[in-house]
Amino acid sequence: MSNNIKYWKGEDELNRNPQFLTAQKNEFHDDLPLDEVFNEDAIELQANRRDFLKYFGFSVTAVALAACQKTKIRHAVPYLVKPEDVTPGIANYYRSTCGACSAACGIEVKVREGRPIKVDGSVDSPISQGGTCAVGQASILSLYDNERLANPLSNGAEQTDWVAIDAEITNSLKKIAAANGKVVILSGSTHSPSTLKAIESFKTSFPTTEHVIYDAVSYSGILDANESDFGKRALPTYKFGSAKVIVSFGADFLGTWISPVEFSKGYAINRQPAVAGGMSKHIQFESAMSMTGTNADFRFPMRASQEVLYVATLYNYIAIAMGAKQIPVPQQGELAGNSIKKTAEALVKAKGTSLVISASNEVEVQKIVNGINMLLGNYGSTIDMVNHSNQYQGSDKKTAEVLAGLKSGAIAGVIFYNTNPVYNHNSKEWTEAIKKASLSVSFASSKDETAALCQYVCPDNHYLESWNDAEPRKGTYHFTQPTISNVFNTRQAQVSLLTWANALVAPAKDPFASKGIFSQKLQASPYYNFIRANWAATLGSDDAFNGVLEKGLYAVAADEGVASYTGNVEALASYVSANAKASGVDMVLYQGIGVRDGAYANNPWLQEMPDPVSKVCWDNYVAIPKAMAVKLDIAEGDTVNVKVGDVSYTNVPALIQPGQANETVAMALGYGRTHAGKVAGSVEKGFDTIGVNGYAFVNNTGNRSFVAKNVEITKGDDNYSLAQTQTHHSIEGRDIVRESTYAAWQKSPNAGNDKPATHIYTIWEKPEYRKDGSPNHLWAMAIDLNACTGCGSCIVSCSIENNVPVVGRDEIRLRREMHWIRIDRYYSFNSTEGVLTKDTEIEAADGKGNFDHWQNVNVLHQPMMCQHCSNAPCETVCPVLATTHSTEGLNQMTYNRCIGTKYCGNNCPYKVRRFNWFRFNDNDKFDFHFNNPLGKMVINPDVTVRTRGVMEKCSFCVQRIQEGKLKAKREGKSPNEVQVLTACQRACPSNAIVFGDLHNPESEVSKLHKNERGFTVLEEINVQSSVKYMTKIRNNDSI
Amino acid sequence: MIHDSIIRDRLVTGDKTASDVTRDIARPILNNPSTAWKVGFTLSLIFLGIFGVSLLYTLFTGIGVWNINKSVMWGWDITNFVFWVGIGHAGTLISAVLLLFRQKWRMSINRSAEAMTIFAVICAAMFPVFHMGRVWVGYWALPLPNGFGSLWVNFNSPLLWDVFAISTYFSVSLLFWYIGLIPDIATIRDKVKSKLGKTMYGFLSMGWTGSTRTWARYELISLILAGLSTPLVLSVHTIVSTDFATSVVPGWHTTIFPPYFVAGAIFSGFGMVATLLVVARKVMNYENYITIGHLDAMTKIIMVTGTIVGIAYLTEFFIAWYSGNIYEQYAFTNRMFGPYWWAYWSMMTCNLIAPQVFWFRWARTTPWFIFIMSIVVNVGMWFERFVIIVTSLHRDYLPSSWVMYSGSLTEIGLFLGTFGIFFTCFFLFAKFLPVINMAEVKSILRNRE
């Protein structure tokens, strides 16, 4: 029935009106107004308001679209086969070994999407113990250095084909072998068992080969002394962690000497006043003001050229006390205030737990030092000669023989591995010598001074691209595994040697290689197979080997016993007598903390890292004592001419260095590179050389002497402004850093920190999130001024983690460094009138014409970063709320809201805010790693790269906090189990920085915030800083 | 009701009639520009060019072309800002406050003083705008409804108060000035010969007829605007001073700043008015309108405000010592004897000591001497701002961050360039608008004060 129901629309349809039916067939009731549209004349006339708006809208849109620039096409290529171990956004960590110096710290490499982006210490490594130095931190950038050689060089020309080069070199080697000529492999200190095996394999094929080790900064003195005293040419393992009295003659063991990270970790333990057995006492005798010297409880200036006399005197005092024979010398060298005698007393009191070291390269000095340690019974407790260190092995004597051999033609072929004698030895003679060799090969990864003279340069991989092992200490093995495939067409040096020797183990058939799977492909590398074969006896199974790789460490049980001592110190009497006199001015040539021996001079992070003592970046200079400056009329900004023998430099910047011993000057090595690159200088590429080469002053006869004697210093006729990050050096008597002495601390643990609490009146209630028992986190930091040595590792680590731009020398001259963390360094002078902390007092004392107070300096290091104030002055003044407070106590910076009024920076009492004065990325004026695509690979993808015109500052590594929180949440842990280490804390080699949650009463930071030593800087202005500093306790009541 | 006192000098000398006034004052507008005007205007354009070049260089390269640094983040820029805002104070004071106090001598100088105010505020505004690192998003400092989510401005920030204070001051001053101009523009409209002139002045005069009703409204609106402007005279520099006073920087954190800044502003404003009028009355032959009596009155104000400022300086010192706060004490000792001692002593000499010469009648009545003194006053006031901003920032709490600062060429260029803006505007004003309020002056031709 329902089918029959009919509906109609109107009467027309019902009646089937014919007109209606016709019309119904047309889809459009009216004709389309096509005529009107296509008739141009009609448009203007007939355009009504709505049409006008349509035309208007269309044209505006069209114009706008046409005006839009074509956007840059960016490619994002997804993985076709997702590698098993790469998850975008999630970092992988690989254990490896730092290759920045031969100390060989165990490290942990952070890899994001196949790019290594951060290096930190491995907690399992007995060398690094989780810490890193600035150089290790910065070494990652050398991986992404676009000035590395992209291909091997043959007679200066780039060759992409390794096979051709290999053929040429092999031919040369065979020719030399046929003529029974000698080949030398001159390498830096090498303690990798597999590398040594590879060299042995090379020697098997070419039996006339000799392997000679040469270190830019020599430890031959200690090595030779130990060879004669213990029958073993090795450095001992120093255990600073067991030493309660440390006496160092010129050794910067916290900064550059042998294994600074290892030593800092050990040293820090006993610098705690609360440590079992009491706080250690550190006595430093030195000419130049070293970073280690700044940390000493007692620091006595001495003339470096007379060190042997002072060491002998110390020996004799100890010998008297111990009832042993003295060195029969007529002169008794003593320094002001009987300091050597008092030092001897302190050492004797702590015998068995003391440690005496010297940086001297004189064998005789080192023999006496050995004698002192022997008398004190330190062998077996603080010095381990049985489980010795392999970190430095160079022989100055053999290096000199190589040079002579090359010059005379006795050596026909030379291979330079990890060494650059043309720069850091006798430059002129090496230049001539290399030209005489019939084969010269360098493994340098860039065309350095030596490589530039070699016939072939076979660029070595960066250590992050390499397989390797290392034995920094006898029985302690570290492993290196690649974290990225080769960036350039480079080849590991060991592979080159094995190829030439035809001793390469054939790569095993790798079923995955064809599938392009990352890890398996690398494992198939020939050197991996070589290492596996080398370790087959102990780590044969995959599980065993992989287990060791994962930990980065393989250790065999330490040997017991004490090395037998056969030294005879008395025999040195005549040497001491002959060398006891000093004349003229001494110059100490030392390694700077940043660029060290110069191998990493082309690394902008290290150039920009201020020297921990002088705070100078981007230059070396002659450090002169105040008395000399006054005598020569040298002021800040002046230059000096330096002359030693027939070597001279004119107009070298001068720096008046407090603590510099009178009649001595000092200059950092590692500068004056002529073939480094755009950062440190390159003659070839036309980049100015930074600083002058101090190696020119090194006396290369015998054991190389890093103390130049009879130095002539005159005032230069030029001015030079050094780029310093800190230009005011006294604390002006302000209560910014608190300090006390150990004796006072023993009486009361709040010694030095017992000022009555500031009365703070506030009408505001504590915010909810700050109250105890609040469920959120409350992030805070604690910094132990007793632990901090000022080394600057945190500065570099922070720059890497947070993509802090490098700004260069000129910007630092304008006081515009961008570092988020800095280390404030204050001097105070000890004078007869007490401690001088104000410039006015110092000037008054200077006016008396006696500058002894400039030699007797106390130094404070205070790491300073955003204090994340609860009442942050920066937050209230921002007109656009670009900086705000989080409910976890963080002072946050919203870069993309910032309009750049800089008011926050002015109102920050700690002056930790940094402004982006320019666009620091993609800007040719700042041609560092941010200006090239390869260098940008090091950028941390978790942190925004800031644009021009915005303010930035320390964020307490908010990205790491977030990561830690997410991880804990994912794993179902409680908030108290969130693990966050800030970048500065992670890098610190002395555990000075502690970060954590104040709402977790069990956290270390909570405990430290309640510690009696804790104080906040500028408490009286009630900004409620979140960073507590632990009062500095000096053990300097009496020697 | 006209009082004619024989004790006081006439406000307008030279027995001028109403038609003399119109003729004298409209002369530069109706005639071709004089050589002096052409030379001055060209010079101003050159300086304007310097401003343009310096500004473009800054905008394209970054604020880094200035020498401000990690500790001294405000330097010449904000010094110049406060300097110009200060200069912009006299105009409103003269027209509004003196109007309310029925000081009739103001009538022949208020027009140019107000014009000066407006131009000075334009110059001042350049600095807070272009000192921003990202000036292209500078409008975020305005409380504009937006699509960025819940983003809003921070009403706690003195910089935001500045935005309101200065824009209010500028708009009220502009309005006040323009309303005052209307009757005179109408007079010019009736005199000018060219068609373009007639159209332009006709448009600008807004149909002024000169009827009693329009005059009554004119008087009323002037009074209302004067009432509105008076608090602004005090508020603008008070708020500018809070940029410093609300901070924690030693040397800035001072409650004396608001009155001290206002006094300083009036001081420098009158200095600038004196500079301009001493020259203008001579060059434009307005000595009968801007009489020695005017100069005398202005110099007295300069002396009084200069002394107030000087006392404020001394009070600051006393309080710094009395506070027992070592940071404050150091900040003030550092001003006197630190590396910027020359800036401090220039300020003291120019602002406190130099104006004391106006105790002498000769000094108050000798135009060339007043001209020199007016320059001295403004040099001193520039140094005052430099001393407050730079010497406080360059050595604050932590000695590790103590730095030195000196302006770069670009910063100097921008400062000189603002004189280009100022004088270009002023010369255009002198050419195209009556620099003396004809209508009002006509009402006091027989007045003695």
Interface residues (C-beta under 8 A of the other chain):
Chain A: Q726 T727 H728 H729 S730 I731 E732 G733 R734 I736 E811 L814 R815 R816 E817 R822 D824 R825 Y826 Q862 M864 P873 T876 V877 C878 P879 V880 L881 R897 C898 I899 G900 T901 K902 Y903 G905 N906 N907 P909 Y910 K911 R913 R914 F915 N916 W917 F918 R919 T947 R948 G949 V950 M951 V1017 L1018 I1021 V1023
Chain B: T61 G62 I63 G64 N67 I68 N69 K70 S71 M73 W74 P128 H131 M132 G133 R134 V135 V137 G138 W140 A141 L151 W152 V153 N154 N156 S157 P158 L159 L160 V163 D243 T246 S247 V248 V249 I326 Y327 Y330 L393 R395 D396 Y397 L398 P399 S400 S401 W402 V403 M404
